[in-house]
Amino acid sequence: MSTLRNNMIQQMELKGFSPLTIKVYIFHLLQLSKHFNTSPDLLSVEQIRTYLHQTVAEKKCSRSWMNQMVSALKILYCDVLRRQWDPLDLPRAPREKKLPVILSRDEVSRIIQVTENIKHRAVLMLTYSAGLRLHEVKSLKLSDIDSARMMVRVVQSKGDKDRYTILSPLALKMLREYWNRYRPGVWLFETRPGKAMADRTAQLIFKHSLQKAGIKKAASFHTLRHSFATHLMEQGVSLPIIQQLLGHSSLKTTSGYLHVQQYSVDAVKVRPLLFRFNPVGHGICSSSCSHCRRSVLFIWRAVQACAQIAGATT
């Protein structure tokens, strides 16, 4: 399968697929090849359907796994082998609608408080207070921290998009303390000089602090990002602004946090006033716009509240 694999990797690279996506798709095809002990291009549609059914039914693989496999096969058959593709032969499973696990403000504060290592605390504080993905925080360089504008520059994130998100004063204070002690070179968080922090390292940092804080929720490193968005929403920040901070392409993705935010009687009473200042569908457009000036002031107050959670022990 080496020639076929190389051709597929080349095709995906030409189409601009991320290295992670390429790795996942090749892995799926290798598993298929090992199962039948033959090259995937020699398999019939019925053989592939049987494999997918057995894997989902017996191994209880997720719908996401199945859709990844179908996507990998479609690239192989259509782009590499130039064969006809019938979606009815290998249908995609409907996406599962699951709500994310959310940490309360107190739980976030406890997680950071029990993290004694300065580097580890800086990682967690910055991730939460800026709403970063794991890949984004590990890929940050020193030059991405704009202390003059209090912004964090995220370069070529999901969907090959750049964006700016917020930098809280308390997170900046912790980053300066971390830099004075560790003096990283190229990357903001390094495991050794010139080597960016690995995904597994960040995941273990969070898992250790979660257990040490005595929190039993099934939370992951990405839960910090979910919690950031939900806490901003609970503070009254409008969806379009949260969408911009998170880097979502669609407002529909951001609106998912509406289902997990915490409501109170007082919040429901105040909500109409917030919509008057921050109408849905109105983002930050110019400094002369009265809606945007109010939005910037409002989000800054909300961000300060989230920053106080992240920096409760500093």
C-alpha positions in Angstrom: 0.0 0.0 0.0 3.1 2.3 0.1 2.6 3.7 -3.4 -1.1 4.2 -2.8 -0.5 5.8 0.6 2.1 8.2 -0.9 -0.3 9.2 -3.6 -3.1 9.9 -1.2 -0.8 11.9 1.1 0.3 13.9 -1.8 -3.3 14.6 -2.9 -4.4 15.7 0.6 -1.3 18.0 0.9 -2.2 19.6 -2.5 -5.8 20.1 -1.2 -4.4 21.9 1.9 -5.4 19.3 4.5 -3.9 19.7 7.9 -1.2 17.3 9.1 -3.5 15.9 11.7 -6.3 15.3 9.2 -3.8 13.5 6.9 -2.6 11.4 9.8 -6.1 10.4 10.8 -7.3 9.5 7.3 -4.2 7.4 6.6 -4.6 5.6 9.9 -8.2 4.6 9.0 -7.1 3.2 5.7 -4.3 1.3 7.3 -6.7 -0.3 9.7 -9.0 -1.3 6.8 -6.1 -2.8 4.9 -4.9 -4.8 8.0 -8.4 -6.1 8.6 -8.6 -7.7 5.1 -4.9 -8.1 4.7 -5.1 -6.4 1.3 -4.8 -3.0 -0.3 -8.0 -0.8 0.0 -8.2 -0.3 -3.7 -8.9 -4.0 -4.2 -11.8 -4.1 -1.8 -15.5 -4.1 -3.0 -18.1 -1.8 -1.6 -19.8 -4.7 0.1 -16.6 -5.6 2.0 -16.2 -2.0 3.1 -19.9 -1.8 4.2 -19.5 -5.0 6.2 -16.3 -3.7 7.9 -18.0 -0.4 8.8 -21.1 -2.2 10.2 -19.1 -4.7 12.3 -16.8 -2.0 13.7 -19.7 0.2 14.7 -21.9 -2.6 16.0 -19.2 -4.7 17.8 -16.6 -2.1 18.8 -19.1 0.6 19.5 -17.1 3.2 17.5 -18.6 6.7 17.4 -20.4 8.3 14.5 -17.5 10.6 14.2 -15.1 7.7 13.6 -17.4 6.3 10.9 -17.7 9.7 9.1 -13.9 10.1 9.2 -13.6 6.7 7.6 -16.1 7.6 4.9 -14.3 10.8 4.2 -10.9 9.0 3.9 -12.5 6.5 1.5 -14.1 9.2 -0.6 -10.7 10.9 -1.1 -9.1 7.6 -2.0 -11.8 6.6 -4.5 -12.6 10.0 -6.1 -9.3 12.0 -6.0 -6.7 9.2 -6.1 -8.3 6.2 -8.0 -10.7 8.4 -10.1 -13.6 6.1 -9.5 -17.3 6.9 -9.3 -18.6 7.6 -5.8 -22.2 6.9 -4.8 -23.0 8.4 -1.3 -25.8 5.8 -0.9 -23.2 3.0 -0.9 -21.3 4.4 2.1 -23.7 6.8 3.9 -22.5 9.2 6.6 -24.0 8.9 10.1 -25.8 12.0 11.4 -23.7 14.0 13.8 -24.3 13.4 17.5 -25.6 16.4 19.4 -23.7 16.3 22.7 -23.4 19.2 25.2 -19.9 20.0 26.4 -18.8 19.6 30.0 -18.6 23.0 31.7 -16.5 23.9 34.8 -18.0 26.5 37.2 -16.0 29.6 38.0 -15.1 28.1 41.4 -13.9 24.9 39.8 -11.6 26.8 37.3 -10.2 28.8 40.2 -9.5 25.6 42.2 -7.8 23.9 39.2 -5.4 26.9 38.8 -4.9 27.3 42.6 -3.7 23.7 43.1 -1.2 24.0 40.1 2.0 24.9 41.8 4.4 24.8 38.8 4.6 28.3 37.4 4.8 27.1 33.7 1.9 24.8 34.2 -0.2 27.5 35.9 0.7 29.9 33.1 -0.5 27.4 30.5 -3.9 26.9 32.2 -4.4 30.5 33.0 -3.7 31.7 29.4 -5.8 28.9 27.9 -8.8 29.7 30.0 -8.6 33.5 30.0 -8.1 33.6 26.2 -10.4 30.7 25.1 -7.6 28.8 23.3 -7.6 25.4 21.8 -4.8 22.9 22.7 -3.1 23.2 19.4 -3.3 27.0 19.6 -1.7 27.4 23.0 1.1 25.0 22.2 1.8 26.8 18.9 2.1 30.3 20.5 5.4 32.2 20.1 6.7 34.9 22.2 5.9 37.4 19.5 2.2 36.4 19.6 1.7 38.1 23.0 0.9 41.7 22.4 1.0 43.3 25.8 0.7 46.8 24.4 -2.8 46.0 22.9 -3.6 43.3 25.5 -4.2 40.8 22.7 -3.1 37.3 21.8 -2.5 36.5 18.2 -3.5 33.1 17.1 -1.8 32.1 13.8 -3.2 29.6 11.3 -5.6 27.8 13.7 -8.5 25.6 12.8 -9.5 26.2 9.2 -6.2 27.9 8.5 -7.4 31.2 10.0 -5.7 33.9 12.0 -7.4 35.7 14.8 -6.9 37.9 17.8 -8.3 37.1 21.2 -8.0 38.8 24.6 -5.1 38.9 27.0 -6.1 39.4 30.6 -3.9 41.5 32.9 -3.6 38.7 35.4 -2.6 36.2 32.7 0.0 38.7 31.4 1.4 39.0 35.0 1.7 35.3 35.3 3.4 35.0 31.8 6.0 37.6 32.8 6.7 35.7 36.0 7.0 32.5 34.0 9.3 34.2 31.4 11.6 35.6 34.1 12.2 32.1 35.4 12.3 29.9 32.3 13.4 32.3 29.5 11.8 30.3 26.6 13.4 30.8 23.2 11.1 30.5 20.2 7.9 29.0 21.5 6.0 30.5 24.4 5.8 27.1 26.1 8.7 24.7 25.5 9.6 21.3 26.8 13.2 21.9 25.9 15.0 24.8 23.9 13.4 25.1 20.5 10.9 22.3 21.1 7.2 23.3 21.5 5.2 21.7 24.3 3.6 18.4 23.2 -0.2 17.8 23.2 0.2 15.0 25.7 2.1 17.3 28.1 -0.7 19.9 28.2 -3.3 17.2 28.7 -1.4 15.6 31.6 -1.0 19.0 33.2 -4.7 19.6 33.2 -5.6 16.0 34.3 -3.2 16.2 37.2 -4.6 19.6 38.4 -8.2 18.4 37.9 -7.6 15.4 40.1 -5.7 17.4 42.7 -8.6 19.9 42.9 -11.0 17.0 43.6 -13.2 17.6 40.6 -15.0 14.5 39.4 -16.4 15.9 36.1 -15.3 14.2 32.9 -13.4 17.3 31.8 -10.5 17.6 29.3 -8.1 20.3 28.4 -10.6 21.6 25.9 -13.1 22.1 28.7 -11.2 25.3 29.6 -12.2 26.8 26.3 -15.8 25.7 26.7 -15.9 27.2 30.1 -14.4 30.5 28.9 -17.2 30.9 26.3 -19.9 29.9 28.7 -18.8 32.2 31.4 -18.6 35.1 29.0 -22.1 34.3 27.8 -23.3 34.2 31.4 -21.8 37.7 31.9 -24.0 38.9 29.1 -21.4 39.2 26.3 -23.2 38.9 22.9 -22.8 35.8 20.7 -21.1 37.6 17.7 -18.3 38.9 20.0 -17.8 35.4 21.5 -17.8 34.0 18.0 -15.0 36.4 17.1 -12.9 35.5 20.2 -13.3 31.8 19.6 -12.7 31.9 15.9 -15.9 30.2 14.9 -16.9 30.4 11.2 -20.5 30.1 12.0 -22.6 31.7 14.7 -24.5 28.5 14.9 -21.5 26.8 16.5 -21.2 29.5 19.1 -24.9 29.4 19.9 -24.4 25.9 21.2 -23.2 27.4 24.5 -26.8 28.8 25.0 -27.7 25.3 26.1 -25.1 25.0 28.9 -25.1 28.5 30.4 -26.3 28.9 34.0 -29.5 30.9 34.3 -30.8 32.8 37.4 -34.0 34.8 38.0 -31.9 38.0 38.1 -30.2 37.2 34.8 -33.5 36.6 33.1 -34.8 40.0 34.3 -31.7 41.9 33.1 -31.4 40.0 29.7 -33.7 42.4 27.7 -31.5 45.4 28.6 -28.4 43.5 27.4 -29.9 42.8 24.0 -30.7 46.5 23.6 -27.0 47.3 23.9 -25.7 44.3 22.1 -28.2 43.3 19.4 -27.7 39.8 18.0 -25.9 39.8 14.7 -24.0 43.0 15.5 -20.2 42.5 15.9 -17.4 45.0 16.4 -17.2 47.1 13.3 -15.7 50.6 14.1 -14.8 52.9 16.9 -17.4 55.4 15.8 -20.3 52.9 16.2 -22.2 53.5 19.5 -23.2 49.8 19.7 -19.6 48.7 19.3 -18.3 51.1 22.0 -20.9 49.7 24.4 -20.0 46.2 23.4 -16.3 46.7 23.9 -16.9 48.2 27.4 -19.3 45.4 28.2 -17.0 42.6 27.1 -14.0 44.1 28.9 -15.9 44.1 32.2 -17.0 40.5 31.5 -13.4 39.5 30.6 -12.1 41.1 33.8 -14.5 38.9 35.7 -13.2 35.8 34.0 -9.6 36.9 34.5 -10.3 37.3 38.2 -11.3 33.6 38.3 -8.2 32.5 36.4 -5.9 34.7 38.6 -7.6 34.1 41.9 -4.3 33.0 43.5 -1.9 35.5 41.9 
